[in-house]
Amino acid sequence: MSEYLLEMKGIDKSFPGVKALQNVSLQLKAGEVHALLGENGAGKSTLIKVLGGIYHADAGEIFIEGQKAQIDGVVAARAAGISIVHQELVLVPYMTVAENIFLGREPGTSLNVNHRKMIEDAQRLLDTYEMNIKADMLVEKLTIAQQQMVEIVKAISFNSKILVMDEPTSSISDKEVGFLFETIRTLTKKGVGIIYISHKMSELEEICDRVTVMRDGQTVGTRVVKETNTDELIALMVGRELTNYYTRDFLEPGEVILKCEHISDGKMAKDASFELHKGEILGFAGLVGAGRSETMKAIFGLAPHMSGEVYVKGKKVHIKSPIDALKYGIALVPESRKTEGLYKVQSVKYNSTIQVLNQFIGKLHVNSKKEEEITQKYIDLMATKTPSQDQVIGNLSGGNQQKVMIGRWLATDPEILILDEPTRGVDVGAKAEIYSIMNELVKNGMSIIMISSEMPEIINMSDRVYVMNEGRVTGCLDHETVTQEKIMQLAAN
């Protein structure tokens, strides 16, 4: 028997203009949780797609339990005992939870599916892992957090011996993270090997045994988690020591630029009131389902049944659509890049300029030079890594897609920028860059509302923190006195 459950040796993979992987190696032991770290664009997702049969490697070998494996497609990967929980959800929204879990392997026959058995089997799985989800619910009715848990259950249902989790906690609450970690421990006791991709360094210490770091498409080192530290791992990831991770100059905020009273969307947002000052970062904290995103969407004109009052610079305004919001200098970078933001088959240029077409399109002429100038300005500002402006944005890493999204809305020249989970799925280097950009923006007079589920981000970047629970604001904390304990007290109030 081999020492390793999985070995990937000398893996190469190239795309037009990009050498994505070069001589990459990875070893996974049975019953081990092995973290895979690296900045966005380091090659992590490409390596996992090679393992999962989505991409075919240009060179290299894969061994499972000492035997060379021929993984030439997703079906072959599944047959080899490999399952992947991807960062981007791939569920079918108009189907039930049970139908998604057993898609393509429904009990019964092709002409007569045993729906009752399928629902019972799915519910048994959900209950086993203590997930408060009904198997007969439509996926589109679930929150993003619940959909993420369904993805995990679906992967587990294949009885896989190698399970890859790509940012599994990015959209779930602390309580659900606890359930996930218990599930992981249960699986590893049964000999399942888990490759765990995460940008949350604190998770490594709690759940991972070893960690392999990638940089620029190559593996740069493997460490035992108990024998390393955050500083060493960050240095391996970025090729240098990263200082001033959270960049903030806490200056005296100006006048109230946005005042919202009793905001409701008729659903999740029930009664939210707050004030935003010029030149400040206003954090919004709360548990998943607290109504933070819904409140901001209502303000931005995305809730047809919005009620409450909005004042911009002391003047009451009526925002019925995003066009109205933009007119008053409000921009919103949404939580989900995939479903709410990006045109993934279009270019970086298209995605960068879609909100400012009036700046370079006239009645009879398209000013292509101006379009390219706008695109390049925000590529440079956000330090976006892309081979060209014409690169299809879906081919970029998640972090670089996020940078393009932020740049798109900055191009509208807003006075108020709402960022919903701005660093979700973004590596430590890119996070530091985004924090620095946010700091410069507010120093230059912009006002930012930041929704975040990452406590360190909220605490270190916010001038003030509003906390929400069940659609209502339950308190406001100053940056000098805010703590995780105080936020959690208000979040559960």
Secondary structure, DSSP 8 states (H G I E B T S, - for coil): --S-SEEEEEEEEEETTEEEEEEEEEEE-TT-EEEEE--TTSSHHHHHHHHTTSS--SEEEEEETTEE----SHHHHHHTTEEEE-SS----TTSBHHHHHTTT--SB-SSSB-HHHHHHHHHHHHHHTT----TTSBGGGS-HHHHHHHHHHHHHTTT-SEEEEESTTTTS-HHHHHHHHHHHHHHHHTT-EEEEE-S-HHHHHHH-SEEEEEETTEEEEEEEGGG--HHHHHHHHHSS----SS--------SEEEEEEEEE-SSS--BEEEEEETT-EEEEE--TTSSHHHHHHHHTT--TT-EEEEEETTEEE---SHHHHHHTTEEEE-S-HHHHT--TTSBHHHHHHGGGGGGTB-SS-B-HHHHHHHHHHHHHHHT---S-TTSBGGGS-HHHHHHHHHHHHHTT--SEEEEESTTTT--HHHHHHHHHHHHHHHHTT-EEEEE-S-HHHHHHH-SEEEEEETTEEEEEEETTT--HHHHHHHHT-
